[in-house]
Amino acid sequence: MAAPEADFHLASASPRRRELLLQLGYRFALITAGVEEIQGEAEAGEEYVLRVAREKAAAGVAARAPGDVRPVL
């Protein structure tokens, strides 16, 4: 899904997240972040979730077209 009227970019492969956002009426463009979601052995759950979210957001920002300032979630 990559609609020009999208309000933001979604850097998530979760079908459920997409479904929920669409049900709530949000318009978004999907960005494939390519981030591996593997928790490190010594990585606490909260650290893991925050790290993956940051990495996906950074990959999404890097993948945006030049001049595109819509946020990446």
Summary of the structure (lengths in Angstrom):
residues: 73
radius of gyration: 13.3
end to end distance: 14.8
largest distance: 42.0
contacts: 159
relative contact order: 0.26
helix: 38%
strand: 11%
